[in-house]
C-alpha cells in the first residue's frame, strides 16, 4: 500500500497542478515540492522498515551461472497485483516489485528528486512557466518511480515511454527557443530508436519464455529455456534477445551509437538536466540492465558487446568533454562517460559495481549540475566557461560544493566516486585488460576536463562583465547543494552498504587487487588534475585551440556524429523516402485507389442500362437469370 | 385413360401463355391473371404426376398452392386497387418509379 502511495502521489500532484494551479505558480511549486519531500520521507521509512524486517534478497545468480537457490516464496516482495491485460497466454499484471535493487533505486530517485525540487524553487524564480515546470517535474517523478517499481517488462516499457515524454517536455520547456525545441525532438526521436529495439526484445522474451514478469523470469529463466529448447521456434539466439533489450538501455542511457541526444538535452532548465539527464532517467537504462542481468548473463557475446559499448562511450565522451565550452555540455559529456562506465561494469559481469556507481554518481553529478546551475543563475544565464572566471571569491559556497562534486567525480580518495569507480576499474582489470586501459584513460581524462572546468570557471580573473558582478545565490539553492555535497563524501557510503545491502544480485565478490594497482588508481586523478593545472592556469582563451586547433574542432564537434547522422538522414533516408513517395503516389494512389474507383465507376455506368424501371424488363432479366442458374446447376 | 404427356403438354401450354401474358401485356390486372395461370399450370402438372405415380403428395401440394394463391390474390388485388387510386392507371409502362 505504501508503495502505491509513493508511486501515485506525483501523479496526483501532476493532475492537481495541471488542472487547477497552472496559473498560480506558488501553489504549484508548493504541491510539487511537498509531494517530492513527502515521497522521499515515505521511501526512507519503507526502506528502513524493510531493513528492520530483514527484507529477503532477490533470487540470484553468481558469476553468470544460473543457480536457482533462493527462489522460495517472497524472494521479491510484491504488492497486490491487478491483472491488466489477458490475451491468450499473455497475462500482464500491474504489480510493484520491492527488492533490494528497487529499494536502492527508489531511495536515489526520491532523495535526489526532492533536493532538486527544492532547488528548482530558487532556479525557476520569476519564470512565467513555473506552474507548467512543476507539473512536468511531477509527471517525471511519477514515470521514473514507475520504472523503478515496475514488476514486468510491459509495465516498465510503459513508464519507459512516459519518462521519454516528460524528458521531451522538459527539454523543450523554453519552447520559444528554437534550439530547445529541436533538442527535445532529437531526444525523443533518438530514444524511440532504442525503444523500438527494447520493444522487440520484450516481444521475443515473451515468445521464448512465455512470460514478461521479472519474478517469474528471474526464478526460472534457465528452466523454461531448457523446456523450450526442443520446440520448433527455438531458433532465436539468446544473444539477439539480450542485445535488443540492451538497445533500450543504449537509447535511454545515451550509449555510443545513440549518444547524440544527451549533450543537446542541456537546452532544458539546469535542475532538469540534473534530475533527468544526469541522476535518474539516463541511469534508468543501467537500472534496467541490472534488473534483467539474469537474462543478459545467459549470453556471453551480448555481455562483451555491452562492455565494449560502455567502454567506447566512456572514452569518447571524456575526449569530447575536453573541448566543450558550454559548462553544461562539459557535464553532459561527463555524464555520458560515467554512464559508459556503468554499462561497461554490467558487461563485465558486475551489476553490483554498476549500481553502486549509479548511486554515487546520481548524487555527485546532481551536485555538479546544481552547482553549475547556481553559477549560470548568478551570471544571468551565461553558460560559456570562457566568459566566467574568478568566481571563487564571489561564490564561495558554490565553489566549495563544486570542488566536492569534482573530487567525487574524479575519484579522489575519501569521496564517494572513488569507492565506486575503483570498484569498476578493478573489475575491468580482472575481467578484460584492454577495457581496463580504456577505463584508466577515461579516468585520467575525467580529472583533466574537470580540472579545466574548475580552473577556468573559478580561478583567474573575471573574463566577462557578468562574471565580475556575480553574487552568491540564496539559501534555497545552496541548501540542496550542501546536502548533496555531504552525500558525495565517502563516509556517507559505508563499505557495509556495498558488502551487505548491495548484494541484491547475490554472490558478487569484491575484487581485491594489489597495493600497486590501488596506488595507480589513486594517482590517476591527481595526474589529470595536475595536467589541467599546468595547461589552463591563468589562460584567457582555450589553450588547446592555439596548440592544436584542428584536434580541438574535431573534439568540440564531438567527432561530427551529429553531422554524420544528419547526412545519413538527408542523403540515404531522404532518398529512400523519395522512392517510397513515388511508390505511394504512383502505385498506391494512382493504381490502387484511383484505379479501383475507376473500375467501379465504369461498371456502374454499364449496369445502369439494365435499370429501366419497367417491371417487365425486370421479369425478362429475372427469367434469363433463372434459366442461366438452372443451366449452371444442372449441366455443370 | 389419357396419357401423362397430354396433361403435361396442356400444362406447358398454359405456362407459356402465362409467361407471355406477364411479359407482354401492359395492364397490371391482366398480368396478374397471367400469373394465376402460371400457378394453375403447375397445379395441373402436379396433379397429373400425382395420378401417374399413384400417391397423394402432389395433390396436397396443390391444395397448399391454391390456398396461398387465394391469399396472394387478396393482397395483390388490394395493391392494384391502391395503385390505381394513387396513379389513376394500371398500365405497368407508366409505373416506372423503380427507376431513380
Interface residues (C-beta under 8 A of the other chain):
Chain A: X611 X612 X613 X614 X615 X616 X618 X619 X620 X623
Chain B: X19 X22 X23 X24 X31 X92 X93 X95 X96 X97 X98 X99 X100
